Amino acid sequence: MPNSHQIVGASPLRKEGRAKVLGQARYVDDITLPGMWYGATVRSTVARGRIRSISFPPQIPWHEFTVVTAADIPGENVIVHLGKDHPCLADGVVNHPDEPILLLAHPDKAALPAAVAAIEIDYDPLPAVFTIEESEAAAASGDAERVIWDQGDEPNVFKSFRMTTDHSDGDVEAAASAFAEADFIVEGEYRTGAQEQLYIENNGVIGEYSAEAGVTVSGSMQCPFYLVHALELVFNLPADRCRVIQTETGGAFGGKEDFPSVIGSHAALLAMKSGHPVKLCYDRSEDMAGTTKRHPSRTRHRTAVSKDGRLLAGEIDFALDGGAYMTLSPVVLSRGTIHAAGPYLWPHLTVRAKAMATNLPPRGAFRGFGAPQSLFAMERHMDRIAKVVGLTPEEVRRRNFLATGGHTATGQQLKDKVDLQGLLTRALAETDYHRKRARFDRENPGSTIQRGIGFAAFMHGAGFTGSGERRLDSLVEIELASEPANYGRPRILVSSTEFGQGTNTILCQVCAQALGMDYEEVLIAQPDTARVPNSGPTVASRTAMIVGKLVERAAQQLRTTLVASGELTQDYDSAAFRVAARAYLAEHGQLKVSARYAPPGDIFWDDDNYRGEAYPTYAWAVYVAEVAVDTVTYTASITDFYALQEVGKVLHPILAAGQVEGGIAQGIGYALYEKCVWDKGHMANNQMTNYIMPTSADIPPIHVHFEETPTVHGAFGAKGIGELPIDGPAPAILNAIEHATGIAFNEIPLLPEDIFERMRESLPETPRSGSADLEPAVLGAALSEAAR
């Protein structure tokens, strides 16, 4: 194939970069439509209760407002994700604070806050639960009033999975024998907290409605066709009368995967009743309090280990707090369950997983999608095993790593090359791990600053879990542009969205490479469901691998069609392609080619038995963190960070490195800073002044390196990369903190007050005068002695 230069693997300018730099990119709040009104949401102030009455005090001129209640919904009062338990608007009962009850619209945006505040809602309170343990206790109580969700097989359980390597009586007996005969049985419990996506641009949409055209919603989102499906149900309309257009989107991280189905339906309902386009944009505090978060988790490990550090058998109980409604909890739970085994070979393993209902705002998608929770537990537990057995963290992992040809806990044979041994060797060598570890051990005694170094080894599946890609049946199209300004240029048509991560750029690179033409010549359409096919959601580390491969195939088909028509010779450049394309359009009219996902013949997932090829392939990584713990202020800081990952083929090195750096920054926040504080189910710290996230001053130097082992499943060998970088930072950091302090911290976020409490608990009994603290130097020496 002719190609004057290699664009895949290079770093061209971002497709949308110029418009953003020049201020030409239009986000939803930059858009004003003729006659547009503004919307607002009236929310619950209680965690759980029955609505007795709603009153509208007379000081507000209510005749100027449009008010929407559940009774105004023309279709079903549901926001469909994976179940129909989530109401579009509360109708008679509420199940979490900040649940939408009423919608208001007015031509003057400034009139809305007073109107929202004036509405009075009276409730009959009901018992509420706020933790996994409270939910379990309520379900076990036998008291029907304490059960908050009972639409499945188990009260308060949205979904459960059982993943096991043992499928026969002999397997079960062998697992029992492994525990009975093990030299060590190592147990541990690990917890992770909620985390806010904290995208730069808040959720916002514009809804339009007409009896003839149906519903149109434009806005900030990841998955336009998710919203189409929601609108179909809420408005009882066919899909071709529910149009969704993605506007420029300022960050998402999963927070705009499922939630736009809520705000989009609300804006469209206000537009229908008011007769005007309605813009509904949240401010920061409303966005943080009322939208989805990362699922908190509790993971319990029980592991049989030999004296030489081999994993013999394991039991893992993995629980997620799903909030008040199911949303995406089943698939988050599924991904977390599959990744719970980590990158290790398990002769016998059983994972029991469940997502529990609580009276907190519903949880949803967040970068990593369950894997950061279960991998945190696995990598902390591996360090615990090493300590119990008397091996180094490095050696216990080396003795148990998966390798090429090995089988995962779901029975999937790893056919792509896997070299975790090599990744670990390179990561430890480049960070000078062994020398630093020895130096810190020498220098920590007596110092107020305790230093440590730790690492995590992990993987992340690319694409939808299990049979998800088969069900999506994704479609990609490429057309020759027919408008005068771009006549004859190839244009990619996909529903994959750009929200800062580089979708537009990498797909255009793939197309240009496959066509053998200049990157600058390739166009990509803004996602508009009236115009682009459903190529699946922009989630699950699937865009580069799954959608990119479809773009590659479609581009090859486009080239073949032009060559077969006689308009294009086998030997051409970009100028010759444009001439041939224009000639084809002039003679034949429109040219549009497509490629649909075809499941590989050797990739099959058994949903009933929860077995098989969970993903077409995995990306693999080793992250190393260096930390300093101040025994005066009880703060932990990361002083250096090294990230090595094998991701198939790096399509755009600058964007890829940016993905890794951003994921690590979020992982640092997840580990040490970002704590959601709940007050009877309401997020009490729902502002950026009191929800503490790391700033640039808190981020250490991040050294990003890649290994490339191309896979047949992705565009030019690419695997997914977007979610992998959030999986490893937290366990690497806490492993390093344990090395620094000798204390095993097993819950995140790990705040200074948590370090303070555990450090005090770990000290030997020391007589004190009054409430005076130990001198910092004495504390440092005591901690070092406790660590030994």
VOTOR-433289 format. One line per field, with one value per residue (C-alpha): residue in three letters; x, y, z. Coordinates in steps of 0.001 Angstrom, whole numbers. Example, Ala and Ser with C-alpha at 12.3 -4.5 7.8 and 13.67 -1.06 7.14 Angstrom:
BEGIN
resn: (ALA:SER)
east: (12300:13670)
north: (-4500:-1060)
up: (7800:7140)
! end
This chain:
BEGIN
resn: (MET:PRO:ASN:SER:HIS:GLN:ILE:VAL:GLY:ALA:SER:PRO:LEU:ARG:LYS:GLU:GLY:ARG:ALA:LYS:VAL:LEU:GLY:GLN:ALA:ARG:TYR:VAL:ASP:ASP:ILE:THR:LEU:PRO:GLY:MET:TRP:TYR:GLY:ALA:THR:VAL:ARG:SER:THR:VAL:ALA:ARG:GLY:ARG:ILE:ARG:SER:ILE:SER:PHE:PRO:PRO:GLN:ILE:PRO:TRP:HIS:GLU:PHE:THR:VAL:VAL:THR:ALA:ALA:ASP:ILE:PRO:GLY:GLU:ASN:VAL:ILE:VAL:HIS:LEU:GLY:LYS:ASP:HIS:PRO:CYS:LEU:ALA:ASP:GLY:VAL:VAL:ASN:HIS:PRO:ASP:GLU:PRO:ILE:LEU:LEU:LEU:ALA:HIS:PRO:ASP:LYS:ALA:ALA:LEU:PRO:ALA:ALA:VAL:ALA:ALA:ILE:GLU:ILE:ASP:TYR:ASP:PRO:LEU:PRO:ALA:VAL:PHE:THR:ILE:GLU:GLU:SER:GLU:ALA:ALA:ALA:ALA:SER:GLY:ASP:ALA:GLU:ARG:VAL:ILE:TRP:ASP:GLN:GLY:ASP:GLU:PRO:ASN:VAL:PHE:LYS:SER:PHE:ARG:MET:THR:THR:ASP:HIS:SER:ASP:GLY:ASP:VAL:GLU:ALA:ALA:ALA:SER:ALA:PHE:ALA:GLU:ALA:ASP:PHE:ILE:VAL:GLU:GLY:GLU:TYR:ARG:THR:GLY:ALA:GLN:GLU:GLN:LEU:TYR:ILE:GLU:ASN:ASN:GLY:VAL:ILE:GLY:GLU:TYR:SER:ALA:GLU:ALA:GLY:VAL:THR:VAL:SER:GLY:SER:MET:GLN:CYS:PRO:PHE:TYR:LEU:VAL:HIS:ALA:LEU:GLU:LEU:VAL:PHE:ASN:LEU:PRO:ALA:ASP:ARG:CYS:ARG:VAL:ILE:GLN:THR:GLU:THR:GLY:GLY:ALA:PHE:GLY:GLY:LYS:GLU:ASP:PHE:PRO:SER:VAL:ILE:GLY:SER:HIS:ALA:ALA:LEU:LEU:ALA:MET:LYS:SER:GLY:HIS:PRO:VAL:LYS:LEU:CYS:TYR:ASP:ARG:SER:GLU:ASP:MET:ALA:GLY:THR:THR:LYS:ARG:HIS:PRO:SER:ARG:THR:ARG:HIS:ARG:THR:ALA:VAL:SER:LYS:ASP:GLY:ARG:LEU:LEU:ALA:GLY:GLU:ILE:ASP:PHE:ALA:LEU:ASP:GLY:GLY:ALA:TYR:MET:THR:LEU:SER:PRO:VAL:VAL:LEU:SER:ARG:GLY:THR:ILE:HIS:ALA:ALA:GLY:PRO:TYR:LEU:TRP:PRO:HIS:LEU:THR:VAL:ARG:ALA:LYS:ALA:MET:ALA:THR:ASN:LEU:PRO:PRO:ARG:GLY:ALA:PHE:ARG:GLY:PHE:GLY:ALA:PRO:GLN:SER:LEU:PHE:ALA:MET:GLU:ARG:HIS:MET:ASP:ARG:ILE:ALA:LYS:VAL:VAL:GLY:LEU:THR:PRO:GLU:GLU:VAL:ARG:ARG:ARG:ASN:PHE:LEU:ALA:THR:GLY:GLY:HIS:THR:ALA:THR:GLY:GLN:GLN:LEU:LYS:ASP:LYS:VAL:ASP:LEU:GLN:GLY:LEU:LEU:THR:ARG:ALA:LEU:ALA:GLU:THR:ASP:TYR:HIS:ARG:LYS:ARG:ALA:ARG:PHE:ASP:ARG:GLU:ASN:PRO:GLY:SER:THR:ILE:GLN:ARG:GLY:ILE:GLY:PHE:ALA:ALA:PHE:MET:HIS:GLY:ALA:GLY:PHE:THR:GLY:SER:GLY:GLU:ARG:ARG:LEU:ASP:SER:LEU:VAL:GLU:ILE:GLU:LEU:ALA:SER:GLU:PRO:ALA:ASN:TYR:GLY:ARG:PRO:ARG:ILE:LEU:VAL:SER:SER:THR:GLU:PHE:GLY:GLN:GLY:THR:ASN:THR:ILE:LEU:CYS:GLN:VAL:CYS:ALA:GLN:ALA:LEU:GLY:MET:ASP:TYR:GLU:GLU:VAL:LEU:ILE:ALA:GLN:PRO:ASP:THR:ALA:ARG:VAL:PRO:ASN:SER:GLY:PRO:THR:VAL:ALA:SER:ARG:THR:ALA:MET:ILE:VAL:GLY:LYS:LEU:VAL:GLU:ARG:ALA:ALA:GLN:GLN:LEU:ARG:THR:THR:LEU:VAL:ALA:SER:GLY:GLU:LEU:THR:GLN:ASP:TYR:ASP:SER:ALA:ALA:PHE:ARG:VAL:ALA:ALA:ARG:ALA:TYR:LEU:ALA:GLU:HIS:GLY:GLN:LEU:LYS:VAL:SER:ALA:ARG:TYR:ALA:PRO:PRO:GLY:ASP:ILE:PHE:TRP:ASP:ASP:ASP:ASN:TYR:ARG:GLY:GLU:ALA:TYR:PRO:THR:TYR:ALA:TRP:ALA:VAL:TYR:VAL:ALA:GLU:VAL:ALA:VAL:ASP:THR:VAL:THR:TYR:THR:ALA:SER:ILE:THR:ASP:PHE:TYR:ALA:LEU:GLN:GLU:VAL:GLY:LYS:VAL:LEU:HIS:PRO:ILE:LEU:ALA:ALA:GLY:GLN:VAL:GLU:GLY:GLY:ILE:ALA:GLN:GLY:ILE:GLY:TYR:ALA:LEU:TYR:GLU:LYS:CYS:VAL:TRP:ASP:LYS:GLY:HIS:MET:ALA:ASN:ASN:GLN:MET:THR:ASN:TYR:ILE:MET:PRO:THR:SER:ALA:ASP:ILE:PRO:PRO:ILE:HIS:VAL:HIS:PHE:GLU:GLU:THR:PRO:THR:VAL:HIS:GLY:ALA:PHE:GLY:ALA:LYS:GLY:ILE:GLY:GLU:LEU:PRO:ILE:ASP:GLY:PRO:ALA:PRO:ALA:ILE:LEU:ASN:ALA:ILE:GLU:HIS:ALA:THR:GLY:ILE:ALA:PHE:ASN:GLU:ILE:PRO:LEU:LEU:PRO:GLU:ASP:ILE:PHE:GLU:ARG:MET:ARG:GLU:SER:LEU:PRO:GLU:THR:PRO:ARG:SER:GLY:SER:ALA:ASP:LEU:GLU:PRO:ALA:VAL:LEU:GLY:ALA:ALA:LEU:SER:GLU:ALA:ALA:ARG)
east: (0:1417:2172:4530:4859:3940:1145:278:2878:3435:1914:55:-1928:-5269:-8165:-10157:-7119:-7133:-10793:-10232:-7102:-8801:-11986:-14070:-15179:-18755:-19645:-23290:-23279:-21948:-25076:-28245:-31300:-34131:-36775:-34706:-35725:-33657:-34293:-33744:-34316:-36140:-34532:-35245:-33839:-34309:-32611:-35766:-39403:-42907:-43923:-46950:-47456:-45856:-46805:-46024:-45953:-47694:-44736:-43470:-45382:-45834:-47825:-44532:-42949:-43304:-43487:-42950:-43852:-43858:-47469:-46288:-44168:-45842:-44088:-42514:-41221:-37854:-34262:-33155:-29621:-29645:-32923:-36105:-35842:-34570:-37418:-37003:-38745:-39665:-43341:-44641:-41383:-37737:-34771:-31826:-31027:-30921:-33276:-35118:-38793:-39846:-38463:-38874:-38321:-38369:-37154:-34987:-32292:-31936:-35546:-35002:-32991:-35628:-38393:-36537:-35905:-39531:-41129:-42066:-42114:-43393:-42250:-43027:-39484:-38541:-35533:-32429:-29143:-25850:-23197:-22691:-22882:-26113:-27614:-26616:-28078:-31317:-31693:-31075:-33419:-36631:-38147:-39706:-39658:-35859:-35367:-34815:-34578:-36329:-36559:-34038:-33133:-31777:-33043:-30860:-28629:-28682:-26517:-24265:-21660:-19767:-16554:-14670:-11931:-13491:-16340:-16357:-16575:-12916:-11968:-13854:-12201:-8774:-9402:-10425:-7270:-5162:-6487:-6101:-2507:-1280:1720:18:-3538:-3441:-6534:-7175:-9904:-9511:-11773:-12032:-14179:-16412:-14716:-16087:-15239:-14717:-14660:-13939:-17311:-20408:-23294:-25404:-27869:-30406:-33749:-36062:-39445:-41978:-44975:-43728:-39994:-40017:-37247:-33769:-31195:-27790:-25183:-22109:-21952:-20065:-22729:-25352:-27237:-27671:-29675:-31648:-32818:-33786:-35799:-37614:-39021:-39694:-41493:-42892:-41369:-39529:-35762:-35896:-37805:-35272:-32232:-29122:-26189:-22965:-21628:-17998:-17479:-15083:-14132:-16181:-14245:-17427:-19503:-21180:-21769:-25129:-26041:-26930:-29924:-31221:-30499:-31278:-34709:-35390:-34512:-36609:-39623:-39360:-39118:-42203:-44351:-43040:-43026:-39499:-35982:-34728:-31115:-30434:-26904:-25859:-23586:-20662:-22329:-25442:-23342:-21298:-24233:-26711:-24705:-23041:-19732:-17255:-18609:-17149:-15956:-15134:-12968:-12120:-9313:-8543:-5567:-3798:-58:2888:6082:7790:5160:2994:-704:-2540:-6146:-8110:-11476:-12399:-15578:-16062:-18860:-19797:-22049:-24368:-26400:-30164:-30719:-29110:-27737:-24553:-23695:-23987:-21352:-19098:-19371:-18617:-15422:-14333:-15008:-12934:-10023:-10153:-7779:-5071:-2331:-1751:-2173:-4649:-4883:-8132:-10057:-13609:-14779:-18165:-19304:-22361:-23544:-25626:-28382:-28033:-29822:-27009:-27148:-26758:-23241:-22230:-19340:-15903:-12643:-11551:-15132:-14702:-11137:-9443:-11415:-10627:-7054:-6323:-7284:-5313:-2089:-2281:-2942:75:2308:606:1317:4954:5268:3640:5680:8934:9588:10055:7025:8912:9618:6103:4737:7358:6453:2787:2664:548:2496:1869:-275:-1453:-5102:-6885:-9340:-12163:-10354:-9182:-5937:-3587:-2655:-1098:2397:2481:5809:5140:8546:10199:7964:8776:12501:12542:10386:12520:15761:14734:13514:16621:14110:16425:19045:16433:14612:17839:18790:15408:15695:19046:18039:14515:15400:15318:14082:10897:10451:9893:10542:9382:9050:6428:4946:1852:1518:-1816:-3764:-6913:-9187:-9868:-13399:-16755:-16702:-17694:-20240:-20773:-19169:-21303:-24431:-23323:-22891:-21051:-21077:-18647:-19029:-16714:-18096:-16639:-17633:-19885:-20089:-17985:-15512:-14441:-15427:-13870:-12264:-12919:-15135:-15422:-18941:-18984:-20857:-17549:-17166:-14258:-14109:-10436:-8950:-8128:-10841:-11022:-7279:-6495:-9405:-8287:-4735:-5969:-8042:-5169:-2747:-5163:-5848:-2204:-2906:-2220:-3768:-4868:-7116:-9298:-12483:-14552:-18193:-19509:-21652:-25299:-27549:-29497:-26302:-23827:-24282:-24188:-20558:-21084:-20404:-17124:-16221:-14438:-11052:-12681:-12344:-8784:-9045:-12634:-13784:-10302:-10190:-13571:-12284:-9233:-11442:-13820:-10919:-9481:-12883:-13094:-9699:-10658:-13881:-12095:-9428:-12076:-13957:-10870:-10676:-7732:-4516:-2587:188:-1207:-723:-3183:-3617:-4283:-6785:-8677:-8814:-10059:-12647:-14033:-14215:-16103:-18593:-19161:-19860:-21537:-22841:-22429:-19924:-20284:-18704:-19212:-17678:-19587:-18072:-17442:-16690:-13395:-13981:-11859:-13444:-16503:-17989:-20394:-22730:-24457:-21263:-19312:-16458:-14444:-12743:-13613:-11824:-10159:-6891:-5405:-2991:-360:1517:3894:3785:6350:5696:8182:6693:7586:5532:5938:5608:5023:2096:1071:907:2000:3341:4529:8033:8495:6364:7221:4659:5500:2725:2356:-530:-161:668:921:-1068:-209:2667:1820:-1861:-978:1444:-1187:-3707:-1271:-294:-3943:-4881:-2031:-3090:-6609:-5148:-3147:-6353:-8147:-5401:-4605:-6977:-10476:-12982:-16730:-18226:-21836:-24335:-27391:-26791:-26166:-22672:-21602:-18384:-19880:-17700:-14176:-13210:-13845:-13611:-9851:-8170:-4478:-3204:-109:1858:871:1793:5349:7480:5758:7970:5852:7206:5589:6223:4558:3283:681:-2536:-4550:-7709:-6898:-6234:-2636:-2149:-3504:-5042:-7114:-5259:-7792:-8648:-5400:-3608:-6202:-5792:-2242:-1418:-3387:-1966:1555:1315:-9:2551:5214:3664:3742:7414:8024:6105:5829:2062:-378:-2978:-5742:-8373:-8426:-8503:-5718:-5883:-3503:-5977:-6037:-2236:-2240:-4623:-2794:637:-494:-2044:1153:3429:4441:2870:4696:4086:2929:2631:-832:-1672:1853:2828:6025:8861:8965:12433:11291:8198:10301:12575:9609:7974:11183:11494:7847:8465:11408)
north: (0:3426:5726:8665:8720:6742:8557:5781:6085:9791:12692:15026:18005:17149:17378:19686:21403:24501:25290:24905:27067:29813:29721:28557:25281:25647:23914:23570:26695:28688:27879:29987:29099:31484:31652:29496:29074:27775:24793:23835:20785:20519:17740:15639:16771:13372:10043:7935:8712:9062:12405:13707:16998:19601:23251:26358:29478:32495:34877:33348:34183:30534:31384:32511:29092:25706:22964:19312:16408:12656:12968:14926:12081:10756:7385:5367:7064:5319:6117:2904:1704:-2002:-2120:-74:728:4297:6825:9822:11877:10710:9766:9332:8117:9176:6878:9222:12863:15132:12852:14871:15451:18484:20414:24142:26318:30084:32540:34308:32047:34368:33703:29988:29733:31552:29432:26186:27296:28334:24968:23064:19261:17330:13733:10677:9494:5825:3935:4553:2676:4262:1527:-1967:-3364:-1508:-2768:-6356:-6059:-4578:-7387:-9991:-8397:-9774:-6279:-5447:-1710:-1762:-3455:-640:-2681:-6002:-6540:-9349:-12681:-11231:-8225:-5125:-6899:-5365:-8096:-10923:-13063:-16195:-16718:-19925:-22033:-25115:-26653:-30264:-32115:-33029:-29367:-28387:-31162:-30130:-26529:-27653:-29756:-26779:-24771:-27709:-28417:-24851:-23615:-20237:-18946:-15178:-13063:-9365:-6784:-3786:-801:1982:5095:6972:9345:12269:12428:16201:16924:20541:21123:20377:18327:20377:19862:21685:20004:20699:19220:19414:17219:16706:16138:14619:15178:16608:16842:18465:18436:17263:13463:10264:7948:9553:6321:5646:8864:7929:4758:6704:9226:6429:5176:8499:9960:6733:7577:5516:5902:7893:10649:10870:12765:13302:15560:15653:19155:19849:18056:19205:15969:12976:10054:7953:10638:11455:7871:7121:10372:12367:10023:11758:15408:14945:13501:16335:19108:17474:17182:20882:21710:19641:21298:24861:24921:26380:25000:24568:24668:22754:23129:22217:24366:22636:21958:20456:18414:16952:16266:14902:12850:9453:8587:5727:2735:2347:-1204:-3786:-6758:-9700:-12083:-15534:-17161:-20496:-20091:-22480:-21737:-20847:-18199:-20043:-19234:-22512:-21395:-18261:-16957:-13344:-11628:-8414:-5984:-2637:112:750:3616:3897:2529:-112:2144:468:-1440:-4935:-4232:-2339:-5342:-7721:-5934:-5682:-9391:-10474:-8220:-9325:-12200:-9770:-10796:-14095:-17809:-19367:-23176:-22695:-19438:-18471:-14864:-13984:-10526:-8383:-4821:-3576:-965:1999:5331:7328:8878:6151:5101:4942:4733:6045:5399:1848:654:-1656:-2755:-45:-1337:-5041:-4533:-2273:-5148:-7708:-5717:-4771:-8429:-9590:-7394:-8883:-12405:-11509:-10260:-13369:-15801:-13903:-13082:-9736:-8206:-8711:-12408:-13402:-11851:-13374:-16843:-16355:-14147:-15170:-15741:-16390:-19506:-19397:-19308:-16534:-17246:-17348:-20032:-17734:-18775:-15839:-16094:-12649:-12373:-11633:-10687:-9493:-10771:-8460:-5536:-5909:-6250:-3090:-1102:-1964:-1325:2068:3258:1981:191:-2155:443:2978:413:-470:3206:4116:1204:2610:6271:6127:5335:8564:10669:12706:11970:8267:7294:4240:2693:240:-1095:-2697:-5123:-5231:-5573:-4214:-5858:-3925:-3733:-4650:-7474:-10956:-11031:-7259:-6496:-9161:-7530:-4025:-5111:-1837:-151:2372:4263:6359:8591:10835:14394:15975:19575:22019:22951:19336:17687:14227:14089:10984:11588:9142:8595:7107:7673:7589:10919:13242:14620:15385:11903:12012:9985:12299:12315:8625:7523:9965:8632:5083:6116:8062:5188:2650:4894:5852:9570:12651:12869:16446:15244:13060:14491:13185:14089:15439:12649:13212:10162:11363:11132:8648:4903:3323:2345:1729:3875:5674:3616:433:1080:110:3100:2600:-1177:-1990:1147:1822:-1653:-1010:2319:506:-2082:537:2606:-454:-1082:2518:2232:-1091:408:3338:1087:-1303:1612:2480:5983:5190:3432:1212:3827:7114:9976:12272:14537:11553:10161:13459:13560:9967:10608:13662:11752:8933:11349:13097:9823:7650:10003:9343:6796:5466:2267:503:-2073:-3974:-5731:-9408:-11454:-13332:-17043:-17879:-15332:-16628:-15836:-18148:-15836:-18668:-20156:-16886:-18463:-17952:-15101:-12099:-9715:-10073:-9034:-7280:-4415:-5030:-2661:-2197:1107:2180:4890:6624:8333:10463:10352:13352:12206:15795:16644:13027:13767:11390:12749:11063:12167:10181:7932:5514:3965:1165:-340:-2738:-1441:-3122:-312:3306:5245:8764:8933:12377:11569:8161:9672:12252:9502:7817:11029:12002:8567:8623:12075:10729:7668:9857:11693:8379:7178:10240:13172:12676:11763:12108:13160:12053:13703:11429:10528:14058:14902:17501:18563:19174:22133:22371:24314:21328:18319:18098:16885:16975:20054:20330:21010:17581:15611:14231:13791:11032:8927:7249:4364:1910:-1593:-2520:-6001:-5467:-7466:-8688:-7376:-3655:-980:-1518:-3589:-1092:-2111:31:2498:4892:2946:1112:4099:4468:843:878:4139:3576:146:1171:4240:2353:-403:2325:3894:531:224:3719:3287:-434:44:-1706:847:-968:1700:4671:7601:7675:11130:12665:11988:8292:8147:9923:7407:4334:5678:6319:2853:1219:2774:865:1996:5176:7192:10691:13885:15270:15341:16068:14245:12369:14366:13853:12287:9873:9044:8351:6032:4240:3724:2329:-56:-1122:-1753:-4030)
up: (0:-870:2049:2001:5767:8876:10696:13188:15917:15228:17182:14794:16059:17624:15189:17462:18981:16806:17518:21249:21302:19276:21363:18414:20036:21293:24523:25499:27649:24676:22674:22684:20615:19661:22387:24736:28377:31278:33510:37144:39317:42652:44684:47743:51081:52770:52164:52043:52496:51121:49670:51584:49816:47577:48004:45980:48220:46690:46791:43525:40282:39330:36204:34645:35174:33553:36181:35237:37519:36994:35832:32761:31421:28250:28306:31101:34218:34011:33213:31585:32162:32948:34818:35083:38777:38337:37978:35725:38427:41921:42101:45640:47204:47296:47820:48168:48955:45914:43969:41259:42106:40048:37086:36531:33455:33043:30391:32997:34454:37455:38515:39060:42339:44400:42900:43648:47230:47773:46965:50120:50167:53182:53748:55831:56611:56136:57526:55424:55023:54022:53987:52609:56144:56958:53702:54521:58023:56712:54195:56879:59417:57973:58355:54983:55707:56096:52707:50240:47005:46380:42638:42253:43779:47023:49018:48618:46063:42581:41105:42222:40472:41354:39415:40082:38575:40181:38184:39341:42641:42233:41774:44917:46904:45588:46633:50119:50324:49263:52197:54582:53560:52990:54913:55354:55143:54651:55227:54696:54218:51904:51323:48777:48916:46511:44080:42096:38381:38652:34929:34055:32345:34408:33021:30647:27777:25615:24988:22050:21206:18421:17696:14138:14599:18080:20631:20098:22865:22408:25100:26916:26870:26087:24668:22390:21700:25428:25587:22484:24223:27345:25311:23481:26772:28490:25459:23995:20631:18018:17830:14592:16420:19256:18030:20150:19255:21233:21674:22549:25854:28545:30239:31337:32925:32923:34638:31316:30252:31846:33615:30455:30189:33331:32571:28862:29602:32046:29581:26871:29207:30050:26346:25574:28252:27860:24062:24103:23819:27383:28533:31730:33116:36640:38733:40432:43772:42164:39774:42613:44937:42426:39919:40002:41692:41744:43691:47191:47807:50441:49468:51714:50762:52140:50442:50800:50199:50192:52113:48824:48107:45571:45455:46048:46412:47088:48169:47422:48593:46627:47476:45932:47247:44297:45753:45439:41930:39761:36976:35674:38857:37293:34634:37023:39347:36484:35469:39074:39585:36584:37558:41208:40422:39306:36862:38652:38040:40470:40677:42618:43059:43915:43728:45191:44212:44864:44377:47308:47426:49795:50166:48618:45141:42503:41618:37991:35586:36458:34686:35490:36033:39048:38360:40509:43494:43152:41928:44895:47173:45185:45105:48772:49584:47581:49753:52818:51553:50964:54545:56014:53937:54390:50752:49047:47280:44034:44531:45575:42409:40134:41411:40508:37383:34422:31212:27548:27158:30753:31774:33652:36458:33879:31884:29097:27463:26940:23257:22901:24342:28073:29665:33197:34292:31773:32659:36352:35685:33575:36005:39025:37152:35777:39178:41000:43221:45113:45951:47073:49193:50988:51406:52896:55335:56495:56654:58101:61760:63743:60822:60904:57188:56557:52931:51076:47639:46419:43244:41776:38873:37102:33876:32260:29723:26521:25160:26646:29172:28045:25241:25380:22016:20319:21707:20707:17065:16399:12991:11483:8201:6045:3309:662:1513:-1114:165:-1908:825:1419:-1851:-2107:1340:3463:6499:9413:10775:14276:17531:19422:21168:21825:25366:25678:25401:21666:19896:16877:16406:16685:14479:11795:12114:11592:8576:7027:7532:6023:3025:2543:2600:4683:8138:7467:4625:6872:8401:11295:11887:15174:16668:15743:15941:12906:10906:12383:12988:16419:16879:20578:23627:24240:27280:28375:26727:23449:21115:19828:19708:18684:16855:15503:13958:12295:10917:9567:7832:6409:5073:3360:1798:595:-1074:-2684:-4050:-5644:-7157:-8499:-10103:-12133:-10682:-8383:-9305:-6907:-6761:-5428:-2991:-1211:-4236:-6512:-4000:-3941:-7770:-7888:-5164:-6966:-10221:-8502:-6926:-10253:-12047:-9412:-6742:-3021:-1769:1765:3043:6371:8659:11350:14340:13641:16764:16468:16127:19168:21514:23342:26733:28569:30480:32315:33751:33871:31965:28819:27004:29144:26741:23354:24998:28019:28583:31275:33564:36481:38391:40991:43586:45862:48930:51924:55133:57443:61062:62218:59931:59199:55498:52772:49511:46351:45433:42233:40049:37259:34890:32480:30365:27462:25332:21952:19543:20650:18049:19250:21773:23172:23707:25141:27637:28541:29218:31577:33365:33841:35135:37623:38851:39412:41101:43468:44336:44840:47182:49291:48826:47469:50156:49687:53026:53484:55828:56025:52398:51089:49859:52405:50658:47224:46288:44961:48088:50360:48050:48044:44878:44002:42235:40078:43280:44603:41491:41378:38283:36280:34034:31350:29288:26906:25679:22382:21526:18783:18940:15970:17626:17450:14871:13710:16859:19433:22739:25066:27270:28824:31978:32716:34356:37149:38293:39619:41443:44675:45575:44528:46782:49803:49313:49424:52529:54276:53393:54811:58062:58652:58988:56655:55578:53709:53113:50767:50659:53229:54819:57384:60213:59230:59290:62658:64222:62944:63834:67384:67614:66359:68964:72106:75358:76373:79546:78688:80623:80066:76377:75134:71956:71357:69898:66083:66200:68910:66855:63775:65734:67300:63925:62495:65436:65029:61330:62156)
! end
